[in-house]
């Protein structure tokens, strides 16, 4: 769980720094989720061999779920005319 928590925390921290110092706000909270998945995939290679497959699978599951959720949100947004 520590690796996942670190990935999410790091993604939030980088988004905060980007907003604070570069004056670039995130366009969607999904950006943070995708960034966290990238960190999980990267850090999987730094973990013990028995943890690598599980971390990669978890990151891919989160990414796939987020992609589906984004599509649902986009469909709802278009349906309401926003």
matplotlib code that plots the C-alpha trace (Angstrom):
import matplotlib.pyplot as plt

x = [0.0, 2.9, 3.9, 0.3, 0.0, 3.3, 2.3, -1.0, 0.7, 3.4, 0.9, -1.1, 2.1, 3.2, -0.2, -0.1, 3.4, 2.4, -0.6, 1.4, 4.7, 3.7, 0.2, -1.2, -4.3, -5.3, -8.1, -9.5, -8.9, -8.4, -4.9, -3.8, -5.1, -3.2, -0.1, -0.4, -0.7, 2.4, 4.3, 3.0, 4.2, 7.5, 8.0, 6.9, 10.4, 12.0, 10.1, 10.8, 10.1, 7.1, 5.4, 6.0, 3.1, 0.6, 1.6, 1.5, -1.9, -3.3, -2.0, -3.6, -6.9, -7.0, -6.1, -8.8, -11.5, -10.5, -10.8, -14.3, -15.3, -14.0, -16.1, -19.2, -18.6, -18.1, -21.3, -23.2, -21.7, -22.8, -26.3, -26.8, -25.3, -22.5]
y = [0.0, 2.3, 2.5, 3.3, 6.0, 7.5, 7.5, 9.3, 11.8, 12.5, 13.1, 15.5, 17.3, 17.8, 19.1, 21.5, 22.7, 23.1, 25.3, 27.3, 27.9, 27.6, 29.0, 26.0, 24.5, 20.9, 20.6, 17.5, 15.5, 12.5, 14.0, 13.3, 9.7, 9.1, 10.6, 8.4, 5.3, 6.4, 6.6, 3.2, 1.6, 3.3, 2.3, -1.3, -1.9, -0.8, -3.3, -6.9, -9.3, -10.8, -7.4, -6.2, -8.0, -7.0, -3.3, -3.3, -5.0, -2.6, 0.4, -0.9, -1.6, 1.9, 3.4, 1.3, 2.2, 5.9, 5.8, 4.3, 6.9, 9.7, 8.4, 8.3, 11.8, 13.1, 11.4, 12.9, 16.4, 16.2, 15.0, 18.0, 20.5, 21.8]
z = [0.0, 0.6, -3.0, -4.1, -1.4, -2.4, -6.1, -5.4, -3.0, -5.5, -8.3, -6.1, -5.0, -8.6, -9.7, -6.8, -7.7, -11.3, -10.2, -7.7, -9.6, -13.3, -12.9, -14.8, -13.3, -14.0, -16.5, -14.9, -11.7, -14.0, -14.8, -11.3, -11.5, -14.8, -13.3, -10.2, -12.5, -14.4, -11.1, -10.1, -13.3, -13.0, -9.4, -10.0, -11.6, -8.3, -6.2, -5.2, -8.1, -6.4, -6.2, -9.8, -11.5, -8.8, -9.0, -12.8, -12.8, -10.2, -12.2, -15.4, -13.6, -12.2, -15.6, -17.4, -14.8, -15.0, -18.8, -18.6, -16.0, -18.2, -21.1, -18.8, -17.6, -21.1, -22.2, -19.3, -20.0, -23.6, -22.7, -20.4, -22.9, -20.6]

ax = plt.figure().add_subplot(projection="3d")
ax.plot(x, y, z, "-o")
ax.set_aspect("equal")
plt.show()
